[in-house]
Amino acid sequence: MSVVEQARRARDAAEALAVATRTVKDAALVAMADALVARTPEILAANATDLAAGREAGLTAAVLDRLALDAGRVAGIADALRQMAALPDPVGEVVRGSTLPNGLELRQVRVPFGVVGIIYEARPNVTVDAAGICLKSGNAALLRGSSSAAHSNAALVAVLRDAVAAAGLPADAVQLLDATSRDSVKELMRARGLVDVLIPRGGASLIRTVVEESTVPVIETGVGNCHVYVDAAADLAKAVAITLNAKTQRLSTCNTAESLLVHAGIADAFLPAVLTAFADAGVTVHGSPEVAAYSDAVVPATEEDFATEYLSADISVAVVDSLDAAVAHIRRYGTGHTEAIVTDSQAAAREFVARVDAAAVMVNASTRFTDGGEFGFGAEIGISTQKLHARGPMGLPELTSTKYVVTGDGHLR
């Protein structure tokens, strides 16, 4: 089936979803969750096929980690759907309203986009998260995953479609595009008028391609070259713990810290401790000359290192002379995703928050908290690093647009 035909089917499904009650949509989400758990063995069998092919193809450990499913991960994905069912329905929410001087009643209400296309890389969990968040927000989902997860995604979507149909909604609310042909991506990006919005989720190359070549409106989710800045007024034990968590809690995510900046005033006290912690955790430090002076294990950092989203057990580290220098470094190399400061100085924290341009800024907290689930939004569709429509973790409200409803009583202009 062509992408155009799938998009047309999605538009028909979106028409039904737009008027579905919250009760019906929530029942479908719970049915999807129950079906995932019940059919876990077939999902894991499909995932094992993808993993075997990925190892043979030489995929990196980080990519294989993102690709891998087990019973616990499937259960976690299902739980995210149940949590989503418990969240308020954004559709129909009144954003603002008033009675105009002429007596007209004006309301701005949330409505679904319609058909949402998602292009993403080897993360089978995104298949379920995207389908669920689109359904809850009244949108039909066209999913185009990577070929490396083709079997996993096919198994997941088969389960989801059966559950959606059993709940009384159109199965075409969730559709998977062909991952074996690049033509499906090109067709999806050109399906303006059939697809309302396109969301790329993956590496820098994928996102850049979609943004530059799509005729469908795009919400850009960004690369995460995230920094932790340890200020002169930082609690050192807290700083070590936050830095280590931000880097090592999970290596392959976009909110993982990739760079550490240390104020020169506390370098002597802090760097030996954090370098030891990194060594114990198996993290390779790519450091400036000032950092290398503290350990022979430090690899000399290049310009490229400071601009790299590693997604691996690597981190770039530099010493800075001031908060000004830290902000300048972040402005030069950061990607506008998440930046963190560790400090006991309220003045420093306020200045950092005001001056750093990012979707999320953490004060005395790990960068790993930039996440729809951690923010209480339920599963997210991605983390937007653009400034139009949505910024940061994109939960249910961010998957809606608005319309104005004007009610009169024979009013004429």
N, C-alpha and C positions, 0 to 999 in steps of 0.2 A: 504494500500500500504506500502511496506517495505521501510526502510530508503535507502537501496541500490538502489531500483527502483527510488525513488525520487531523489537520487543523480545522477543517470544516466540521468534522465530527465533534471536535472539542468545543467549537462555538455552539453547537446544538446542546451539548452537555452543560455548557456554562449558562445557557438560558434557563435550564432547570435548576441548576445550583443557585442562581441568583435569587430565586424565590423560595428556596428550601428553608424550612424553619430550623432553628438551632437544635431542637430536639432530634430532628431527622439527621442533621449533620453530625451531631455528637454520637448518635447511635451508630452511624457509619464508622466514625473514628474508633469507637470501642470494638466494633466488629473487625476492623482492620487489625487492631492490636491483638485480639484473641486469635485471629487467623494466623498471624505471624508466629505466635507461640506454638499453636497447634501444628503448624507445618514447618517448624524449625528444621527437622532432618532434611527435607528436600532443599531448603534454602542453603544449608551448610554443605550439602553435596554439590550444589552448583557453585558455591563459593570455593570449594576445594579445587574444582576444575580451573577456576580463574587463578587461584594462587599457584597451582602447579605450572600453568602456562606463564605466569608472571616470573616465577623463579627461573624457568628455562630461558625467558627473554632477558634476564638480567636486570629486572626492576630493582631499584634501591630498597634498602630496609625500610626507609620512611614511607615509600609508596606501598610496599607490601603491608605495612602496619595499617595504613589507611584502608587498604583493600580487605583486610582480614575480618572475618566474622566468626564468632563462636556463640554458644548458647547464651552466655551472659550478655554479649553485645546485642543479640537479637532481642533478648528480654528487655534490655535498656531502651532499644529503639521502640519497642511496643509500649513501654511505660511512658515514653515521651508523647505518644499518641493519646494515651489515657489522660495525661496531664493537660494536653491541648483541649481535650473534650471538656475539661473542667473550667477552662478559661472563658471569659465573656466573649460573645459573638460581636465582632466589630461592625458587621453589616447592619445598617439602620441606625447606628449611633448618631445622635445629633451633635455635630461638632460645635455649632453655634446657631443661635436663632434669635429672632426679635420680631416685634410688630412695627412696621414702618409707619411714619407719620400719616400716610394715606390709608392706613388700616390693613394693608397687605401683610400676611404672615409669611415670614421668610425663615427657612430652615436650611442649613447645610448638613447633609447626611452622608455617611460613609456607604459606598457601594463597591462591589467587586470590580477588579480590572476587566475580567472576562476570561481571556485565555492567556496563561503565563507560560512562557518557554524557559526552561532551565537547561543550560549547557554546563556540564561539570565533569570533573575528573574522577579518579578511582576511589570514590567514597560511597559504598552501597548504602550507608546510613542516610546520605543526602536524598536518595531515591524515596525513602519513606518519609523523611522530614518534609521534603518539598511537596509530595503528594498530600500529606496530612494538612500542612499549613495552607496550601491552596484550597483544599476542600473546605476547611473550616471558614476561610475568608470568602467562600463562594466562587472560587476560580477553578477552571479546568486546567490541568497541568499537562504540558508536553515535555517529557523528560528525555534529554539526550545525554546519556552517560558515556564513559569512555569504553573503548573496545576491551580494555584490560578487565573490566568488571561486567562484561556483557552477559555472562551466564548468571551471575548473582543478581543483576538488575532484572533480567527476564523472569527469574523465579520470584523475586519480590513483587514485581508488578503483576504477575499472574495471580498471586495471593491477594494483593490489594484490590484488583479489579473484581475478583469473585466476591470479596467481602462488600465492596461498594454496591454491586448489583444486588446482593442478598439483602442489603439495607434499604433497597428501593430507590437508589439513585443511579444515574446512567454510568455504566462501566467506563464509558469513554471520558469520564471526568479525569481518569488517570490513563495516560498512554505513554508508551516507550517508543522512541524513534530508533531506527536502525543505527547501531554503533559501529558497524563494519564499513560504512561508507562515509567519506567526508562530504559527499553531496548532501546528506541529510542535514548537516550543520549549515551549509550554504543555503539550502532551501528554507530552513527555519529562520535564518537571519534575513531572508528576503520576503518573508511571508507577511509583509505589512498589510494591514486591513483584515487579516485573519488572526494574527497573534498580536495581542495588545501591548505586551511588554516582554523583554528578554532579560534574563539574569544569568550572567556567567559566573561560575564559581570554580576557581582553580588557580593555576599559576599565572605569572605575569604575562607569558606569551599568549595563553588562551584568552585572558581578559582583554589584552590589547587588540587581538584579532577581532573579537566580537565588537568591541567599542568602535573600531575603525571601519569595519566592513558591513555592519548591520544597518539595514534600513528600518528595522523595527526599533522602537524606543528601548534603550538599555539602561538598567540600573547597575552601576558598576560596583562590584565587590572587589576589594583591593588586596594587594599583597601586604603581608605583615612583617615589615622590618621594624620590630618593636624594641624600644630602649627602656632600660632601667637606669635612672640617674640617682646615685647615692650622694646626697648633699653633705656638706661639711657638718651639718647639725643632725646627722642621722644617728639613730640607735644602731650600733654596729651588729649586734646579734640579730636584730630584726631585719637589718639590711641583708645579711647573709642568707637568712631563711627565705626572704621574699625573692631575692635574686635566684637562688637555687630552685625554688618552686616555679618561678617564671620561665626558667630555662628547661628544667628536667621533668616537670609533671607530665607533659606529653610533648615529645619532640616535633611531631609532624603537623602541628596546628598553626593557623595564621596568627594566633594571639600569643604564641610562644616568644619569649624574649630572645632576640638575636644579637643584641649589643648591650654592653654595660659601660656606663660612664661614671667615673669616680672622681670626686673633688680632691684636688691635690692636698688639701688640708687634712684629710683623713686617710690618705693612701697608705701611709706607713702602718697604720693600725688595721685597716680593712683589707687591703689586697692580699697579704699573706693568708688570712683566714679564708677569703673567698676562693683564692687559687687552690688551696688545699681541698676545699669542699668540691670544687669542680673536678679536681684530679680524682678524688674518691668516687665521684659520680661518673667518671669516664668521659668528661667533657673536655674537648680540645680548645684551648684558649688561643685566639689569634690577637696578639696584643701589640700596642705601640711600644716604642723603645722604653718608655717609662715603666710600662707594665712588665716587659721582659726582664728588667733589672731585678725583679722579685723572684723569678723562677726560671730555671733552665728549660722547663717543659713548655714554656710559652713559644708559640710559633709567631715569627714576625708578621704583623698585619700589613696588608696592602690596601690601597685605595678601594679595590674591589671588595675586600673583606667587609669594610664598613658599610657597603651598599648591598650586602647579600642577605637574602632570606634563606638561611641554611636549611631549615627543616631537618636538622640532624644534630648530633652531639657536638656541635661547634658553636662558639660565641666569639664575637669581637669585643675587645676591651680597650678603653683608652682613659687616660687621666686628663681632666680638664681643670683649668685654673679658677673657674667661677661658674655660677648658674648661667650667666650670659653665654659663656663658652659652650655649656651643655645644650642650651636652647639653639645656639647657632649650629652645633653638630647635628642635632635632631632635624632642624629645618633643612640641612643639606642632604642628609641621608635617609631620613624617615619617610614613610609611605602614607602617613596620615591615618594609621590604624589605631594603635594603642601605645601610649607613652606613660611611664611611671616615674614618680619621684619618691624617694625614701628620705624623710626629714622630720625632725621634731620642731622645726621652725614654721610657725603659721605664715609668716611673711614670705618665706621661700616657697611654701606650698601654693599660696595665693598667686604669686608671681608666675610660677611654673604653669599653673592651670590657665592663667590669663594669656600667656604668651605662646604656649605650645598649640599648634594647629593639628588636632587629631580628632578622630571620631570618638575616642574615649581617652580620658586622662585619669590615671590612678594615683592616689595619694596614700602611701604606706600600705599598698596592696599589690598583689601579683597581677601581671598583665593577663594571666589566664582567666580572669573573671569576665573579660569581654566576651560574652556568650549569651545568647538569648535565654537559654535555660537558667543560667546563673543570675540573670537580670529579672527572672520571674516572668519572662515572655512566653515560655514554652519553647518548643523547637523553633529554630530560626531558619530562614531561607538563605541567609548569608549575612555578612557584615559589610555594609556599604561604607565606602570611603569617599564617596562623592558628596556634594552639598545640596543637590536638588532632590526634592521629594523625601528622601530618607537618608539618614546617616547613622552609622553604628549598627548594632544587631537589629535585623529586620524581623519583627514579630508579626502578629496578625494585623494590627492597624496599618502597618507599612505595605501590606498586600492589598490595600484598598485605595480607591480614589474617592472623590466626593461628587455629589450633584446638589444643585439648589432646588428646593421645592418651594414654590411660591403659591400660596392659597389666598384667593380673593372671594369677593361676593359680587360678581358683575363688574369688577373694576375695569375702567377704560383709561387709557393714557391720552 
